[in-house]
Structures are given as C-alpha cells and as structure tokens.
Amino acid sequence: MQCKLNFWSKPKSFQTKQLKVNYSLSFLKGTTLDYFKLYVANDPENEPTWLNDYELFIKELLINFGPYNMMDDVEVELEQLIMKENHKATKFFIDFYQLASLLQYNDEGLY
C-alpha cells in the first residue's frame, strides 16, 4: 500500500513499470530480498519478465511469499478478532471491516 501511495503521489517519478519494481525491491529484507537478489544480480539478457513489469513482480512476490490460502487466513483472523479492554470500539470496527472486505460474505454470513 505504501508503494502505491508513493506511485500515486509522485506519478512523474514512477512513469514506467520497471521504476515501480526497482522502488519496491528497495524495501525488501531477509529471505525475500535474498530470493529476488538472485535474479537482479544475474545476466541482464536472462532476467525474468517480472523484473520490468510491476504487476508481474507483485504476482511473483505473492506466489513465493504470500499466504497459502488468504481466504482461510482471513476467516481465522475474523473469528479470533476480539476487542480488548484497552481498545476503543473504533479500532475493533476498523479491524472487522478490513477483514470483512476481503471476504465475499453477505451481511448474514458476517453475522
């Protein structure tokens, strides 16, 4: 989300998909960085297409580092969502609606 906000706020700085990929790569750390570093350091003639295409880069990132089954993970999070004593109701509602928006449930299902 933070990358997208920067892309939107500075469109002239990110006019190509490759610039978006390069910028996004600069935020990676640990195992994720190690995975992508292998491709960045390789021969430019053999570089993968996702290195120059932001949408393909995001797909590569999600395939290798995203959740196995996002819907199941969100359902579990939603079921475990509680409002702690030191929380305000607003925080609970924001958390609830963020999770609910990822699921395709109708009001009855959410209830």
Biopython code that builds the backbone (N, CA, C, O; Angstrom):
import numpy as np
from Bio.PDB.StructureBuilder import StructureBuilder

atoms = [
    (1, "MET", "N", (0.819, -1.186, 0.000)),
    (1, "MET", "CA", (0.000, 0.000, 0.000)),
    (1, "MET", "C", (0.870, 1.259, 0.000)),
    (1, "MET", "O", (0.562, 2.228, -0.695)),
    (2, "GLN", "N", (1.950, 1.244, 0.776)),
    (2, "GLN", "CA", (2.811, 2.426, 0.828)),
    (2, "GLN", "C", (3.465, 2.707, -0.519)),
    (2, "GLN", "O", (3.635, 3.865, -0.899)),
    (3, "CYS", "N", (3.829, 1.659, -1.234)),
    (3, "CYS", "CA", (4.392, 1.861, -2.578)),
    (3, "CYS", "C", (3.347, 2.494, -3.482)),
    (3, "CYS", "O", (3.649, 3.445, -4.204)),
    (4, "LYS", "N", (2.119, 1.979, -3.451)),
    (4, "LYS", "CA", (1.063, 2.537, -4.293)),
    (4, "LYS", "C", (0.813, 4.005, -3.962)),
    (4, "LYS", "O", (0.605, 4.816, -4.864)),
    (5, "LEU", "N", (0.830, 4.349, -2.692)),
    (5, "LEU", "CA", (0.635, 5.752, -2.309)),
    (5, "LEU", "C", (1.734, 6.637, -2.894)),
    (5, "LEU", "O", (1.471, 7.748, -3.356)),
    (6, "ASN", "N", (2.965, 6.131, -2.868)),
    (6, "ASN", "CA", (4.062, 6.893, -3.470)),
    (6, "ASN", "C", (3.904, 6.989, -4.982)),
    (6, "ASN", "O", (4.181, 8.037, -5.565)),
    (7, "PHE", "N", (3.466, 5.915, -5.621)),
    (7, "PHE", "CA", (3.256, 5.942, -7.071)),
    (7, "PHE", "C", (2.199, 6.983, -7.427)),
    (7, "PHE", "O", (2.358, 7.730, -8.393)),
    (8, "TRP", "N", (1.129, 7.030, -6.652)),
    (8, "TRP", "CA", (0.040, 7.972, -6.917)),
    (8, "TRP", "C", (0.445, 9.409, -6.612)),
    (8, "TRP", "O", (0.059, 10.327, -7.335)),
    (9, "SER", "N", (1.220, 9.613, -5.548)),
    (9, "SER", "CA", (1.563, 10.984, -5.166)),
    (9, "SER", "C", (2.699, 11.567, -6.014)),
    (9, "SER", "O", (2.846, 12.786, -6.100)),
    (10, "LYS", "N", (3.503, 10.696, -6.641)),
    (10, "LYS", "CA", (4.619, 11.155, -7.473)),
    (10, "LYS", "C", (4.613, 10.430, -8.820)),
    (10, "LYS", "O", (5.555, 9.704, -9.137)),
    (11, "PRO", "N", (3.566, 10.622, -9.602)),
    (11, "PRO", "CA", (3.464, 9.866, -10.864)),
    (11, "PRO", "C", (4.622, 10.111, -11.825)),
    (11, "PRO", "O", (4.970, 9.222, -12.601)),
    (12, "LYS", "N", (5.220, 11.283, -11.790)),
    (12, "LYS", "CA", (6.342, 11.563, -12.701)),
    (12, "LYS", "C", (7.594, 10.775, -12.322)),
    (12, "LYS", "O", (8.444, 10.504, -13.171)),
    (13, "SER", "N", (7.705, 10.410, -11.050)),
    (13, "SER", "CA", (8.867, 9.636, -10.600)),
    (13, "SER", "C", (8.749, 8.160, -10.942)),
    (13, "SER", "O", (9.748, 7.441, -10.963)),
    (14, "PHE", "N", (7.524, 7.707, -11.210)),
    (14, "PHE", "CA", (7.288, 6.290, -11.467)),
    (14, "PHE", "C", (6.514, 6.102, -12.765)),
    (14, "PHE", "O", (5.436, 5.508, -12.780)),
    (15, "GLN", "N", (7.074, 6.612, -13.845)),
    (15, "GLN", "CA", (6.388, 6.575, -15.135)),
    (15, "GLN", "C", (6.438, 5.219, -15.813)),
    (15, "GLN", "O", (5.624, 4.941, -16.694)),
    (16, "THR", "N", (7.382, 4.364, -15.417)),
    (16, "THR", "CA", (7.466, 3.039, -16.041)),
    (16, "THR", "C", (7.240, 1.952, -14.992)),
    (16, "THR", "O", (7.404, 2.173, -13.792)),
    (17, "LYS", "N", (6.860, 0.782, -15.479)),
    (17, "LYS", "CA", (6.656, -0.355, -14.590)),
    (17, "LYS", "C", (7.968, -0.782, -13.953)),
    (17, "LYS", "O", (7.983, -1.253, -12.816)),
    (18, "GLN", "N", (9.057, -0.622, -14.671)),
    (18, "GLN", "CA", (10.372, -1.006, -14.147)),
    (18, "GLN", "C", (10.775, -0.114, -12.971)),
    (18, "GLN", "O", (11.357, -0.598, -12.001)),
    (19, "LEU", "N", (10.477, 1.167, -13.049)),
    (19, "LEU", "CA", (10.783, 2.070, -11.930)),
    (19, "LEU", "C", (9.999, 1.666, -10.678)),
    (19, "LEU", "O", (10.508, 1.766, -9.562)),
    (20, "LYS", "N", (8.772, 1.216, -10.870)),
    (20, "LYS", "CA", (7.957, 0.761, -9.737)),
    (20, "LYS", "C", (8.558, -0.501, -9.120)),
    (20, "LYS", "O", (8.600, -0.645, -7.898)),
    (21, "VAL", "N", (9.023, -1.414, -9.977)),
    (21, "VAL", "CA", (9.651, -2.642, -9.481)),
    (21, "VAL", "C", (10.913, -2.303, -8.707)),
    (21, "VAL", "O", (11.114, -2.797, -7.598)),
    (22, "ASN", "N", (11.758, -1.467, -9.281)),
    (22, "ASN", "CA", (13.016, -1.093, -8.615)),
    (22, "ASN", "C", (12.757, -0.458, -7.254)),
    (22, "ASN", "O", (13.430, -0.775, -6.273)),
    (23, "TYR", "N", (11.792, 0.429, -7.204)),
    (23, "TYR", "CA", (11.455, 1.091, -5.944)),
    (23, "TYR", "C", (10.961, 0.066, -4.922)),
    (23, "TYR", "O", (11.371, 0.099, -3.761)),
    (24, "SER", "N", (10.097, -0.826, -5.343)),
    (24, "SER", "CA", (9.550, -1.852, -4.448)),
    (24, "SER", "C", (10.645, -2.793, -3.953)),
    (24, "SER", "O", (10.653, -3.177, -2.784)),
    (25, "LEU", "N", (11.563, -3.163, -4.836)),
    (25, "LEU", "CA", (12.675, -4.029, -4.449)),
    (25, "LEU", "C", (13.517, -3.418, -3.335)),
    (25, "LEU", "O", (14.072, -4.139, -2.506)),
    (26, "SER", "N", (13.612, -2.111, -3.314)),
    (26, "SER", "CA", (14.457, -1.445, -2.316)),
    (26, "SER", "C", (13.922, -1.605, -0.889)),
    (26, "SER", "O", (14.642, -1.315, 0.066)),
    (27, "PHE", "N", (12.680, -2.058, -0.725)),
    (27, "PHE", "CA", (12.096, -2.233, 0.609)),
    (27, "PHE", "C", (12.177, -3.671, 1.118)),
    (27, "PHE", "O", (11.848, -3.935, 2.275)),
    (28, "LEU", "N", (12.609, -4.598, 0.271)),
    (28, "LEU", "CA", (12.648, -5.993, 0.681)),
    (28, "LEU", "C", (13.798, -6.260, 1.635)),
    (28, "LEU", "O", (14.842, -5.609, 1.579)),
    (29, "LYS", "N", (13.581, -7.244, 2.521)),
    (29, "LYS", "CA", (14.604, -7.619, 3.503)),
    (29, "LYS", "C", (14.592, -9.132, 3.680)),
    (29, "LYS", "O", (13.663, -9.813, 3.249)),
    (30, "GLY", "N", (15.628, -9.639, 4.314)),
    (30, "GLY", "CA", (15.694, -11.048, 4.694)),
    (30, "GLY", "C", (15.584, -12.000, 3.522)),
    (30, "GLY", "O", (16.163, -11.779, 2.459)),
    (31, "THR", "N", (14.828, -13.063, 3.738)),
    (31, "THR", "CA", (14.671, -14.122, 2.741)),
    (31, "THR", "C", (14.077, -13.596, 1.446)),
    (31, "THR", "O", (14.467, -14.017, 0.357)),
    (32, "THR", "N", (13.136, -12.678, 1.569)),
    (32, "THR", "CA", (12.503, -12.119, 0.368)),
    (32, "THR", "C", (13.540, -11.395, -0.481)),
    (32, "THR", "O", (13.575, -11.568, -1.699)),
    (33, "LEU", "N", (14.371, -10.597, 0.143)),
    (33, "LEU", "CA", (15.436, -9.898, -0.590)),
    (33, "LEU", "C", (16.406, -10.904, -1.201)),
    (33, "LEU", "O", (16.818, -10.753, -2.351)),
    (34, "ASP", "N", (16.771, -11.925, -0.436)),
    (34, "ASP", "CA", (17.699, -12.939, -0.953)),
    (34, "ASP", "C", (17.140, -13.614, -2.200)),
    (34, "ASP", "O", (17.873, -13.862, -3.158)),
    (35, "TYR", "N", (15.850, -13.910, -2.186)),
    (35, "TYR", "CA", (15.224, -14.553, -3.345)),
    (35, "TYR", "C", (15.327, -13.671, -4.579)),
    (35, "TYR", "O", (15.733, -14.139, -5.643)),
    (36, "PHE", "N", (14.966, -12.407, -4.451)),
    (36, "PHE", "CA", (14.963, -11.511, -5.609)),
    (36, "PHE", "C", (16.371, -11.073, -6.001)),
    (36, "PHE", "O", (16.622, -10.751, -7.163)),
    (37, "LYS", "N", (17.279, -11.061, -5.048)),
    (37, "LYS", "CA", (18.664, -10.668, -5.329)),
    (37, "LYS", "C", (19.297, -11.597, -6.365)),
    (37, "LYS", "O", (20.090, -11.159, -7.199)),
    (38, "LEU", "N", (18.943, -12.869, -6.307)),
    (38, "LEU", "CA", (19.471, -13.834, -7.278)),
    (38, "LEU", "C", (19.165, -13.413, -8.708)),
    (38, "LEU", "O", (20.005, -13.555, -9.597)),
    (39, "TYR", "N", (17.975, -12.900, -8.924)),
    (39, "TYR", "CA", (17.551, -12.511, -10.273)),
    (39, "TYR", "C", (18.131, -11.165, -10.690)),
    (39, "TYR", "O", (18.478, -10.968, -11.855)),
    (40, "VAL", "N", (18.234, -10.250, -9.752)),
    (40, "VAL", "CA", (18.745, -8.911, -10.064)),
    (40, "VAL", "C", (20.228, -8.979, -10.423)),
    (40, "VAL", "O", (20.694, -8.248, -11.298)),
    (41, "ALA", "N", (20.960, -9.851, -9.750)),
    (41, "ALA", "CA", (22.409, -9.956, -9.966)),
    (41, "ALA", "C", (22.776, -10.763, -11.209)),
    (41, "ALA", "O", (23.936, -10.760, -11.621)),
    (42, "ASN", "N", (21.814, -11.450, -11.811)),
    (42, "ASN", "CA", (22.097, -12.300, -12.972)),
    (42, "ASN", "C", (22.331, -11.495, -14.242)),
    (42, "ASN", "O", (22.203, -10.271, -14.265)),
    (43, "ASP", "N", (22.673, -12.213, -15.278)),
    (43, "ASP", "CA", (22.906, -11.668, -16.608)),
    (43, "ASP", "C", (21.646, -10.934, -17.094)),
    (43, "ASP", "O", (20.565, -11.524, -17.095)),
    (44, "PRO", "N", (21.760, -9.670, -17.503)),
    (44, "PRO", "CA", (20.593, -8.904, -17.947)),
    (44, "PRO", "C", (19.833, -9.545, -19.109)),
    (44, "PRO", "O", (18.634, -9.315, -19.271)),
    (45, "GLU", "N", (20.522, -10.340, -19.908)),
    (45, "GLU", "CA", (19.849, -10.969, -21.039)),
    (45, "GLU", "C", (18.931, -12.121, -20.597)),
    (45, "GLU", "O", (18.040, -12.528, -21.342)),
    (46, "ASN", "N", (19.152, -12.629, -19.406)),
    (46, "ASN", "CA", (18.345, -13.745, -18.899)),
    (46, "ASN", "C", (17.429, -13.327, -17.755)),
    (46, "ASN", "O", (16.922, -14.176, -17.022)),
    (47, "GLU", "N", (17.217, -12.039, -17.601)),
    (47, "GLU", "CA", (16.380, -11.604, -16.479)),
    (47, "GLU", "C", (14.910, -11.930, -16.738)),
    (47, "GLU", "O", (14.447, -11.886, -17.878)),
    (48, "PRO", "N", (14.189, -12.253, -15.680)),
    (48, "PRO", "CA", (12.769, -12.605, -15.833)),
    (48, "PRO", "C", (11.930, -11.395, -16.238)),
    (48, "PRO", "O", (12.304, -10.254, -15.967)),
    (49, "THR", "N", (10.804, -11.648, -16.882)),
    (49, "THR", "CA", (9.949, -10.557, -17.356)),
    (49, "THR", "C", (9.375, -9.733, -16.201)),
    (49, "THR", "O", (9.110, -8.542, -16.364)),
    (50, "TRP", "N", (9.181, -10.364, -15.028)),
    (50, "TRP", "CA", (8.598, -9.625, -13.910)),
    (50, "TRP", "C", (9.524, -8.533, -13.383)),
    (50, "TRP", "O", (9.081, -7.651, -12.647)),
    (51, "LEU", "N", (10.789, -8.580, -13.746)),
    (51, "LEU", "CA", (11.722, -7.552, -13.281)),
    (51, "LEU", "C", (11.447, -6.201, -13.943)),
    (51, "LEU", "O", (11.902, -5.165, -13.459)),
    (52, "ASN", "N", (10.708, -6.215, -15.038)),
    (52, "ASN", "CA", (10.379, -4.985, -15.752)),
    (52, "ASN", "C", (8.880, -4.700, -15.791)),
    (52, "ASN", "O", (8.432, -3.806, -16.509)),
    (53, "ASP", "N", (8.111, -5.457, -15.022)),
    (53, "ASP", "CA", (6.659, -5.299, -15.053)),
    (53, "ASP", "C", (6.123, -5.395, -13.625)),
    (53, "ASP", "O", (6.182, -6.459, -13.009)),
    (54, "TYR", "N", (5.606, -4.295, -13.104)),
    (54, "TYR", "CA", (5.185, -4.224, -11.708)),
    (54, "TYR", "C", (4.105, -5.250, -11.368)),
    (54, "TYR", "O", (4.181, -5.892, -10.320)),
    (55, "GLU", "N", (3.109, -5.415, -12.227)),
    (55, "GLU", "CA", (2.032, -6.368, -11.955)),
    (55, "GLU", "C", (2.580, -7.796, -11.880)),
    (55, "GLU", "O", (2.182, -8.569, -11.008)),
    (56, "LEU", "N", (3.491, -8.147, -12.791)),
    (56, "LEU", "CA", (4.104, -9.474, -12.756)),
    (56, "LEU", "C", (5.002, -9.637, -11.530)),
    (56, "LEU", "O", (5.083, -10.724, -10.957)),
    (57, "PHE", "N", (5.671, -8.568, -11.134)),
    (57, "PHE", "CA", (6.503, -8.600, -9.929)),
    (57, "PHE", "C", (5.650, -8.893, -8.699)),
    (57, "PHE", "O", (6.032, -9.713, -7.864)),
    (58, "ILE", "N", (4.505, -8.235, -8.579)),
    (58, "ILE", "CA", (3.607, -8.458, -7.442)),
    (58, "ILE", "C", (3.117, -9.908, -7.446)),
    (58, "ILE", "O", (3.033, -10.539, -6.392)),
    (59, "LYS", "N", (2.795, -10.434, -8.628)),
    (59, "LYS", "CA", (2.378, -11.845, -8.712)),
    (59, "LYS", "C", (3.492, -12.768, -8.237)),
    (59, "LYS", "O", (3.239, -13.714, -7.492)),
    (60, "GLU", "N", (4.720, -12.499, -8.661)),
    (60, "GLU", "CA", (5.875, -13.311, -8.246)),
    (60, "GLU", "C", (6.066, -13.233, -6.733)),
    (60, "GLU", "O", (6.354, -14.238, -6.083)),
    (61, "LEU", "N", (5.908, -12.070, -6.199)),
    (61, "LEU", "CA", (6.031, -11.861, -4.750)),
    (61, "LEU", "C", (4.961, -12.661, -4.001)),
    (61, "LEU", "O", (5.266, -13.331, -3.015)),
    (62, "LEU", "N", (3.729, -12.593, -4.460)),
    (62, "LEU", "CA", (2.634, -13.298, -3.788)),
    (62, "LEU", "C", (2.744, -14.815, -3.941)),
    (62, "LEU", "O", (2.441, -15.558, -3.007)),
    (63, "ILE", "N", (3.172, -15.269, -5.101)),
    (63, "ILE", "CA", (3.323, -16.713, -5.324)),
    (63, "ILE", "C", (4.337, -17.294, -4.345)),
    (63, "ILE", "O", (4.126, -18.371, -3.787)),
    (64, "ASN", "N", (5.425, -16.581, -4.145)),
    (64, "ASN", "CA", (6.513, -17.106, -3.319)),
    (64, "ASN", "C", (6.430, -16.733, -1.845)),
    (64, "ASN", "O", (6.965, -17.447, -0.998)),
    (65, "PHE", "N", (5.765, -15.622, -1.526)),
    (65, "PHE", "CA", (5.778, -15.153, -0.144)),
    (65, "PHE", "C", (4.402, -14.776, 0.401)),
    (65, "PHE", "O", (4.287, -14.356, 1.553)),
    (66, "GLY", "N", (3.369, -14.921, -0.407)),
    (66, "GLY", "CA", (2.022, -14.605, 0.038)),
    (66, "GLY", "C", (1.432, -15.755, 0.835)),
    (66, "GLY", "O", (2.046, -16.816, 0.945)),
    (67, "PRO", "N", (0.265, -15.556, 1.382)),
    (67, "PRO", "CA", (-0.372, -16.626, 2.147)),
    (67, "PRO", "C", (-0.750, -17.802, 1.243)),
    (67, "PRO", "O", (-1.032, -17.627, 0.057)),
    (68, "TYR", "N", (-0.750, -18.987, 1.821)),
    (68, "TYR", "CA", (-1.110, -20.183, 1.061)),
    (68, "TYR", "C", (-2.568, -20.107, 0.636)),
    (68, "TYR", "O", (-2.897, -20.353, -0.524)),
    (69, "ASN", "N", (-3.433, -19.769, 1.571)),
    (69, "ASN", "CA", (-4.848, -19.609, 1.269)),
    (69, "ASN", "C", (-5.344, -18.390, 2.032)),
    (69, "ASN", "O", (-5.727, -18.485, 3.198)),
    (70, "MET", "N", (-5.332, -17.257, 1.367)),
    (70, "MET", "CA", (-5.654, -15.995, 2.024)),
    (70, "MET", "C", (-7.052, -15.995, 2.628)),
    (70, "MET", "O", (-7.247, -15.462, 3.720)),
    (71, "MET", "N", (-8.022, -16.578, 1.946)),
    (71, "MET", "CA", (-9.396, -16.575, 2.449)),
    (71, "MET", "C", (-9.477, -17.316, 3.779)),
    (71, "MET", "O", (-10.130, -16.850, 4.713)),
    (72, "ASP", "N", (-8.820, -18.461, 3.866)),
    (72, "ASP", "CA", (-8.826, -19.208, 5.126)),
    (72, "ASP", "C", (-8.156, -18.414, 6.238)),
    (72, "ASP", "O", (-8.645, -18.374, 7.367)),
    (73, "ASP", "N", (-7.031, -17.783, 5.909)),
    (73, "ASP", "CA", (-6.322, -16.976, 6.907)),
    (73, "ASP", "C", (-7.186, -15.824, 7.406)),
    (73, "ASP", "O", (-7.211, -15.537, 8.603)),
    (74, "VAL", "N", (-7.892, -15.168, 6.496)),
    (74, "VAL", "CA", (-8.748, -14.044, 6.870)),
    (74, "VAL", "C", (-9.921, -14.532, 7.721)),
    (74, "VAL", "O", (-10.294, -13.878, 8.695)),
    (75, "GLU", "N", (-10.501, -15.670, 7.360)),
    (75, "GLU", "CA", (-11.607, -16.223, 8.146)),
    (75, "GLU", "C", (-11.171, -16.499, 9.580)),
    (75, "GLU", "O", (-11.891, -16.178, 10.526)),
    (76, "VAL", "N", (-9.996, -17.091, 9.740)),
    (76, "VAL", "CA", (-9.477, -17.386, 11.081)),
    (76, "VAL", "C", (-9.252, -16.084, 11.849)),
    (76, "VAL", "O", (-9.626, -15.974, 13.017)),
    (77, "GLU", "N", (-8.643, -15.103, 11.192)),
    (77, "GLU", "CA", (-8.418, -13.807, 11.843)),
    (77, "GLU", "C", (-9.727, -13.173, 12.288)),
    (77, "GLU", "O", (-9.826, -12.634, 13.390)),
    (78, "LEU", "N", (-10.723, -13.242, 11.425)),
    (78, "LEU", "CA", (-12.030, -12.670, 11.732)),
    (78, "LEU", "C", (-12.676, -13.381, 12.917)),
    (78, "LEU", "O", (-13.259, -12.741, 13.793)),
    (79, "GLU", "N", (-12.568, -14.705, 12.936)),
    (79, "GLU", "CA", (-13.137, -15.470, 14.049)),
    (79, "GLU", "C", (-12.424, -15.176, 15.367)),
    (79, "GLU", "O", (-13.041, -15.239, 16.430)),
    (80, "GLN", "N", (-11.145, -14.859, 15.308)),
    (80, "GLN", "CA", (-10.361, -14.615, 16.517)),
    (80, "GLN", "C", (-10.336, -13.139, 16.925)),
    (80, "GLN", "O", (-9.728, -12.783, 17.934)),
    (81, "LEU", "N", (-10.978, -12.305, 16.161)),
    (81, "LEU", "CA", (-10.985, -10.874, 16.446)),
    (81, "LEU", "C", (-11.759, -10.591, 17.736)),
    (81, "LEU", "O", (-12.920, -10.975, 17.876)),
    (82, "ILE", "N", (-11.103, -9.923, 18.656)),
    (82, "ILE", "CA", (-11.761, -9.528, 19.908)),
    (82, "ILE", "C", (-11.414, -8.085, 20.218)),
    (82, "ILE", "O", (-10.400, -7.555, 19.764)),
    (83, "MET", "N", (-12.273, -7.471, 20.995)),
    (83, "MET", "CA", (-11.988, -6.111, 21.430)),
    (83, "MET", "C", (-11.413, -6.188, 22.842)),
    (83, "MET", "O", (-12.101, -6.586, 23.782)),
    (84, "LYS", "N", (-10.175, -5.814, 22.976)),
    (84, "LYS", "CA", (-9.507, -5.860, 24.280)),
    (84, "LYS", "C", (-9.964, -4.684, 25.132)),
    (84, "LYS", "O", (-10.493, -3.696, 24.623)),
    (85, "GLU", "N", (-9.754, -4.805, 26.409)),
    (85, "GLU", "CA", (-10.218, -3.777, 27.343)),
    (85, "GLU", "C", (-9.624, -2.400, 27.059)),
    (85, "GLU", "O", (-10.292, -1.382, 27.239)),
    (86, "ASN", "N", (-8.379, -2.370, 26.620)),
    (86, "ASN", "CA", (-7.729, -1.074, 26.390)),
    (86, "ASN", "C", (-7.963, -0.530, 24.975)),
    (86, "ASN", "O", (-7.427, 0.519, 24.618)),
    (87, "HIS", "N", (-8.762, -1.243, 24.172)),
    (87, "HIS", "CA", (-9.064, -0.787, 22.810)),
    (87, "HIS", "C", (-10.324, 0.063, 22.785)),
    (87, "HIS", "O", (-11.207, -0.055, 23.634)),
    (88, "LYS", "N", (-10.368, 0.893, 21.809)),
    (88, "LYS", "CA", (-11.583, 1.664, 21.556)),
    (88, "LYS", "C", (-12.429, 0.887, 20.549)),
    (88, "LYS", "O", (-11.902, 0.106, 19.756)),
    (89, "ALA", "N", (-13.723, 1.103, 20.585)),
    (89, "ALA", "CA", (-14.626, 0.401, 19.665)),
    (89, "ALA", "C", (-14.258, 0.702, 18.218)),
    (89, "ALA", "O", (-14.399, -0.161, 17.352)),
    (90, "THR", "N", (-13.793, 1.909, 17.950)),
    (90, "THR", "CA", (-13.431, 2.294, 16.585)),
    (90, "THR", "C", (-12.360, 1.371, 16.025)),
    (90, "THR", "O", (-12.443, 0.966, 14.866)),
    (91, "LYS", "N", (-11.352, 1.029, 16.830)),
    (91, "LYS", "CA", (-10.285, 0.142, 16.364)),
    (91, "LYS", "C", (-10.860, -1.228, 16.013)),
    (91, "LYS", "O", (-10.495, -1.814, 14.994)),
    (92, "PHE", "N", (-11.755, -1.733, 16.852)),
    (92, "PHE", "CA", (-12.375, -3.029, 16.587)),
    (92, "PHE", "C", (-13.153, -2.992, 15.274)),
    (92, "PHE", "O", (-13.029, -3.902, 14.454)),
    (93, "PHE", "N", (-13.952, -1.949, 15.070)),
    (93, "PHE", "CA", (-14.765, -1.852, 13.857)),
    (93, "PHE", "C", (-13.897, -1.723, 12.605)),
    (93, "PHE", "O", (-14.207, -2.309, 11.567)),
    (94, "ILE", "N", (-12.822, -0.963, 12.703)),
    (94, "ILE", "CA", (-11.909, -0.831, 11.555)),
    (94, "ILE", "C", (-11.296, -2.185, 11.228)),
    (94, "ILE", "O", (-11.268, -2.594, 10.067)),
    (95, "ASP", "N", (-10.803, -2.887, 12.254)),
    (95, "ASP", "CA", (-10.223, -4.220, 12.034)),
    (95, "ASP", "C", (-11.253, -5.165, 11.426)),
    (95, "ASP", "O", (-10.949, -5.911, 10.496)),
    (96, "PHE", "N", (-12.476, -5.129, 11.958)),
    (96, "PHE", "CA", (-13.539, -6.001, 11.461)),
    (96, "PHE", "C", (-13.835, -5.712, 9.997)),
    (96, "PHE", "O", (-13.874, -6.635, 9.182)),
    (97, "TYR", "N", (-14.041, -4.459, 9.654)),
    (97, "TYR", "CA", (-14.407, -4.121, 8.280)),
    (97, "TYR", "C", (-13.260, -4.346, 7.298)),
    (97, "TYR", "O", (-13.497, -4.661, 6.132)),
    (98, "GLN", "N", (-12.017, -4.187, 7.761)),
    (98, "GLN", "CA", (-10.885, -4.505, 6.883)),
    (98, "GLN", "C", (-10.888, -5.989, 6.531)),
    (98, "GLN", "O", (-10.727, -6.357, 5.367)),
    (99, "LEU", "N", (-11.071, -6.831, 7.529)),
    (99, "LEU", "CA", (-11.103, -8.274, 7.283)),
    (99, "LEU", "C", (-12.334, -8.659, 6.481)),
    (99, "LEU", "O", (-12.241, -9.441, 5.534)),
    (100, "ALA", "N", (-13.487, -8.114, 6.855)),
    (100, "ALA", "CA", (-14.738, -8.449, 6.170)),
    (100, "ALA", "C", (-14.687, -8.064, 4.693)),
    (100, "ALA", "O", (-15.267, -8.750, 3.851)),
    (101, "SER", "N", (-14.002, -6.977, 4.380)),
    (101, "SER", "CA", (-13.929, -6.535, 2.977)),
    (101, "SER", "C", (-13.143, -7.518, 2.105)),
    (101, "SER", "O", (-13.312, -7.538, 0.886)),
    (102, "LEU", "N", (-12.292, -8.325, 2.722)),
    (102, "LEU", "CA", (-11.510, -9.308, 1.966)),
    (102, "LEU", "C", (-12.308, -10.576, 1.677)),
    (102, "LEU", "O", (-11.963, -11.354, 0.788)),
    (103, "LEU", "N", (-13.377, -10.769, 2.440)),
    (103, "LEU", "CA", (-14.236, -11.931, 2.236)),
    (103, "LEU", "C", (-15.454, -11.522, 1.415)),
    (103, "LEU", "O", (-15.850, -10.356, 1.416)),
    (104, "GLN", "N", (-16.024, -12.459, 0.735)),
    (104, "GLN", "CA", (-17.171, -12.189, -0.114)),
    (104, "GLN", "C", (-18.483, -12.541, 0.612)),
    (104, "GLN", "O", (-19.444, -12.994, -0.009)),
    (105, "TYR", "N", (-18.503, -12.325, 1.925)),
    (105, "TYR", "CA", (-19.674, -12.677, 2.724)),
    (105, "TYR", "C", (-20.752, -11.618, 2.606)),
    (105, "TYR", "O", (-20.460, -10.430, 2.462)),
    (106, "ASN", "N", (-21.999, -12.057, 2.668)),
    (106, "ASN", "CA", (-23.092, -11.095, 2.781)),
    (106, "ASN", "C", (-23.277, -10.776, 4.268)),
    (106, "ASN", "O", (-22.581, -11.344, 5.110)),
    (107, "ASP", "N", (-24.187, -9.891, 4.591)),
    (107, "ASP", "CA", (-24.380, -9.484, 5.989)),
    (107, "ASP", "C", (-24.729, -10.667, 6.883)),
    (107, "ASP", "O", (-24.281, -10.743, 8.026)),
    (108, "GLU", "N", (-25.534, -11.591, 6.356)),
    (108, "GLU", "CA", (-25.951, -12.755, 7.133)),
    (108, "GLU", "C", (-24.730, -13.618, 7.476)),
    (108, "GLU", "O", (-24.596, -14.106, 8.599)),
    (109, "GLY", "N", (-23.854, -13.795, 6.502)),
    (109, "GLY", "CA", (-22.644, -14.596, 6.730)),
    (109, "GLY", "C", (-21.725, -13.953, 7.741)),
    (109, "GLY", "O", (-21.131, -14.650, 8.563)),
    (110, "LEU", "N", (-21.592, -12.639, 7.701)),
    (110, "LEU", "CA", (-20.739, -11.934, 8.649)),
    (110, "LEU", "C", (-21.308, -11.994, 10.058)),
    (110, "LEU", "O", (-20.560, -12.063, 11.034)),
    (111, "TYR", "N", (-22.626, -11.969, 10.162)),
    (111, "TYR", "CA", (-23.270, -12.038, 11.470)),
    (111, "TYR", "C", (-22.946, -13.374, 12.130)),
    (111, "TYR", "O", (-23.395, -13.636, 13.246)),
]
sb = StructureBuilder()
sb.init_structure("model")
sb.init_model(0)
sb.init_chain("A")
sb.init_seg("    ")
for serial, (resi, resn, name, xyz) in enumerate(atoms, 1):
    if name == "N":
        sb.init_residue(resn, " ", resi, " ")
    sb.init_atom(name, np.array(xyz, "f"), 0.0, 1.0, " ", f" {name:<3s}", serial, name[0])
structure = sb.get_structure()
